[in-house]
Each structure stands twice: as structure tokens, then as C-alpha cells.
Amino acid sequence: MKRSLRLTVCACLSLLIASALPVIASQNESPLTDRQREGAALYAEHCAHCHQPLAKTSKPDRSVKRLRSSIEHFPAMNRLDFLSDSQLEA
């Protein structure tokens, strides 16, 4: 009987800890800066339709130089030449 009770208590504690981990992790994440929010909004508006949502993109963290080159050389991206370096960096 004692062993069965111990196993039940351990299982319950494991479930409680596992369910608390995502909450703890989200509390440790720092909030987005204004610049990051600006970058995410620009990406959603101008890039996500071809490159997937930001969380799933295969093109993360590209440099301004690389983005400028892509805008210049890929016809589908030519329309983005109005974006400033600051916006591309965001």
C-alpha cells in the first residue's frame, strides 16, 4: 500500500512540475523591444507570404547587406527597395 501511494504521489508531482514548466519559461523570456516588434510587423507585412511566418522561416537573421542584395537581384523582392536600412535591420 505504501509503495502504491508513493507512486501515485510521484506521478502527481511529475504532472504538476511538467505543467508548470511552460509558465516558468514564459516568465523568464524578456518582452520584445519596440524594434523587435517593428521588425516582426514589417516581416509579417512584406515577407511572410513567401518566407513563412517568422517563427517558421528558413531565412532568419539575415544581414542588411544580404537583404539589400536579395531585393536587388530577385525580381519578386524588387518592390521592397523602399525599406530603409534601419527597417531591414529591425
C-alpha positions, 0 to 999 in steps of 0.5 A: 500500500505504501509503495502504491501511494508513493507512486501515485504521489510521484506521478502527481508531482511529475504532472504538476512540475511538467505543467508548470514548466511552460509558465516558468519559461514564459516568465523568464523570456524578456518582452520584445523591444519596440524594434523587435516588434517593428521588425516582426510587423514589417516581416509579417507585412512584406515577407511572410507570404513567401518566407513563412511566418517568422517563427517558421522561416528558413531565412532568419537573421539575415544581414542588411547587406544580404537583404539589400542584395536579395531585393536587388537581384530577385525580381519578386523582392524588387518592390521592397527597395523602399525599406530603409536600412534601419527597417531591414535591420529591425 
